[in-house]
Each structure stands twice: as structure tokens, then as C-alpha cells.
Amino acid sequence: MSALNSLGLGIRRILRRNGDNVEQVLTQRPLHRVLAFTGNSIDDVVNSPLAKNQVLGYYRLYRQIERRSEIRELEGQWNG
């Protein structure tokens, strides 16, 4: 049995220090957030090119901010 473990074929066991930790996951819906911010509905976006461009601009801005914050966080982990 020890020969299998030395080859990496054994059963891996994940050790938990605190088994009662609860992880909460929040789903993010960026399009819904942008629509709520602009006050438009999906019907407004489909029927009006002005509303479509407004929502598209805010959505792109949202994604750019998210990317930059992720990059900054990763750089902080890398350097810290």
C-alpha cells in the first residue's frame, strides 16, 4: 500500500481545519446591474439605438473596471 502512495496513486485526503466554515457565493449579473443603473429595460435596449449605445458604453466601462481591479489584486498577491 505504501508503494502506491509513493507513486502518487493513493487516495488524496483534503484536511480541513474547521469543518463548519460556510462559503457564500453571490452570482453577479452585470447586464442587470447596468440596466438598473441606466433605468432602461431590455425592451428599451432592443427598440432604441440610443439606449443600446448607452447600455453598451456602461457595460464596457464595467468590464474594464472589473479587469483592472482583478489585475491589481493579482499584482498585489504577486508582490505581497
C-alpha positions in Angstrom: 0.0 0.0 0.0 2.8 2.4 0.7 4.3 1.7 -2.7 1.1 3.0 -4.3 1.2 6.2 -2.2 4.9 6.8 -3.1 3.9 6.7 -6.8 1.1 9.2 -6.3 -1.6 6.6 -6.8 -3.1 6.7 -3.3 -6.3 8.4 -2.2 -5.9 12.1 -1.6 -7.5 13.4 1.5 -8.1 17.1 2.0 -7.6 18.2 5.5 -9.9 20.8 6.9 -9.1 22.7 10.0 -12.6 24.0 10.6 -15.2 21.8 9.0 -18.0 24.2 9.8 -16.9 27.0 7.5 -19.6 28.2 5.2 -18.7 29.7 1.9 -21.3 32.0 0.3 -21.3 32.5 -3.4 -23.0 35.5 -4.9 -23.9 35.4 -8.6 -23.2 38.7 -10.4 -25.3 39.8 -13.3 -23.5 42.8 -14.8 -26.1 43.4 -17.5 -28.9 43.6 -14.9 -26.8 46.0 -12.9 -26.2 48.2 -15.9 -29.8 48.2 -16.9 -30.8 49.1 -13.3 -28.3 51.9 -13.3 -29.4 53.4 -16.6 -33.1 52.9 -15.8 -33.7 51.0 -19.1 -35.4 47.7 -19.7 -34.3 45.1 -22.1 -37.1 46.2 -24.4 -35.8 49.8 -24.4 -32.4 48.4 -25.4 -33.8 46.3 -28.2 -36.0 49.1 -29.7 -33.8 52.2 -29.2 -30.3 52.6 -30.6 -29.7 55.4 -28.1 -30.5 53.2 -25.2 -28.5 50.4 -26.7 -25.4 52.6 -27.1 -25.8 53.9 -23.6 -26.0 50.5 -22.0 -23.2 49.2 -24.2 -20.9 52.0 -23.0 -21.7 51.5 -19.4 -21.2 47.7 -19.8 -17.8 48.2 -21.4 -16.9 50.6 -18.6 -18.0 48.0 -16.0 -15.9 45.2 -17.6 -12.8 47.5 -17.9 -13.1 48.4 -14.2 -13.5 44.7 -13.2 -10.5 43.7 -15.3 -8.3 46.4 -13.8 -9.3 45.5 -10.3 -8.6 41.8 -10.9 -5.2 42.7 -12.3 -4.4 45.0 -9.4 -5.5 42.3 -6.9 -3.3 39.7 -8.7 -0.3 42.1 -8.7 -0.8 42.6 -5.0 -0.8 38.9 -4.4 2.3 38.5 -6.6 4.3 41.3 -4.9 3.0 40.9 -1.4 
